[in-house]
Each structure stands twice: as structure tokens, then as C-alpha cells.
Amino acid sequence: MSIGPRPHAMVDVRNARSWLFVPGDRGDRFAKATGGGADVVVYDLEDGVATDSKSLARANVATALREGGFACVRINSSITSFYDMDVAMLAGAPGLRAIMVPKAEDPGVLAQLHDAIGPRTAIVALIETALGLHRAYELSSVSGVARLAFGSIDFALDIGAEETALAMLHARSSLVLASRAARVAAPVDGITTRLDDLRAVEIDATSAMSLGFGGKLCIHPSQVEIVNAAFSPSEEDILRARRILSSFTHGGVQRLDGQMVDRPVAERARQILQRAGIERAPNDLGGSQCFR
């Protein structure tokens, strides 16, 4: 059994597991998305919205954030004509938790966004191109950037590859390493497009977690519970971690259930309890409430 759902509005974006997209022009879906158990709801102004519906989407999002909604907002790319209008609408929005920036490639753009939107709003840099991956460390080092996220579909298109686990392995591992080197939270993996195959969602989420990711983007409410479970320690994991820490009281190397327990094993157990919210994580992610 895994840890239960956490109230989405209370989850720090740096610890969020599930990120559920809802098209900005579908204001009728906002309430359902909010009640779907996702750690973060993402109002989408970009790919999920047709060009002639951008203004409607922007108006819907502005109203929702002003009237009690809490969400991350994926804006349009900085190279589009919609970018400045998106940023202007979000400045000072009371319910804005984070801004997700698609096609993130230029650290200067993120720095300017941080200045424009204010220090208390997190930025999530969505890596979708070869150049973005090449600059992943620089992007994650910008003040205000809380996490990286992986746009695997667009990335595969950009490099001319199939979106297979093997083809995307280097990119995924690079994002994990860049995030750790920059001391930001573990990255968020991309979507699973197979809406009727929840087993595929589970496989993708479990694989991403094993690589060092901390969450996953979702495109349907049915995916949320599976993602939350994949990125949450099970009761068995928690019990095992407790036993390891209880036995590891004097340092050195010890034996537990036929396995070696040393400092790295004990620290891994401590991380499991931190992910479960049982132990407080050290503030080593380069961020306070102002996300650096």
C-alpha cells in the first residue's frame, strides 16, 4: 500500500509527484482537475489550446487564479507572440503556484521571467530540444527555477529519434544529473500518451522513478493515482527504512537480514522517510520559499 493523496494546494512544487494538465480554454474542467488528486494542476495555455482559443484560455486562467484556484500555468514559448501577454496576465495572480516554460533553452529568458513574475513564484523549465538538454545545468541554475521537466515527445521530434525508453535514456539521465548538480529538486518526467493503457503509465512512472525523477506529467485524471503511487514509498519500503535506521546507530558497517548496511544504505533509508513526509528533508536544494 502506498502513501495516500496529499492536498494539492499544500504540496510544495519541489516535492510534487503528479502534474495534471488541463486545457486553459476548458474552464469547465478546472474543478474536476482540482479534485482529481494531483499534487499540481497545470492550466495549459500552450499545446493544449488552439491558436484561435488562446485569448479565451488566458481569460479563463486569469479568472480561476483570481477566484481561489491554485495552479501551475504552462505558458507559450518565448519565441511566440503569445508569451508577453501570458506573462503580463500572470504577474501578481494570487493563485499562481508556478510557471512552466516550454522549449526552455535560454537562461537569460528564465532570468527575465523571474524578475518579471516575482521571487515567490517557482519556474519549471520544460526541456524539449537538444539545445535545452545541452544547457540543462545552466537553465536549472537560474534563480527562481525550482525544477526541470522533460518534454519527451517534442525532444524526440527535435533530434529525429523514436520516443523509446532506450533512445530517451541519455536525456533523462542528463536531466537528473543536471538537477542534482544545480541543487534543485529531481526533475519531472514527460507524459504517457496511451490514455487507455494504465499499465503503460505505471511502467513509465516506475522507470522514471528508478532513474532519479521525482514526478511525472499527466494528461488524464486516471493517470494521477498511478503516478502518485509510483513516486511514493510503499508501507513495506517505510518499514524497511525504519528498521535500517534503527539498526544503524553507531556507524560503520552492520548486517541486517543478510544484507550489508553502511552509511549510504542508511542515508537511502532516510531519503525514503523524507519522501514519505516522515522525516524532514535537509534544505540542500538551493531553495527557500523564494526558490532561489
Helices and strands as residue ranges (DSSP letters): G 8-10, E 18-23, G 27-29, H 30-34, E 40-44, G 51-53, H 54-66, E 71-74, H 83-90, E 96-101, H 107-117, E 122-127, H 130-134, H 136-140, E 145-150, H 152-159, H 165-181, E 188-189, H 198-211, E 215-218, G 221-223, H 224-230, H 235-247, E 254-256, E 259-261, H 263-275
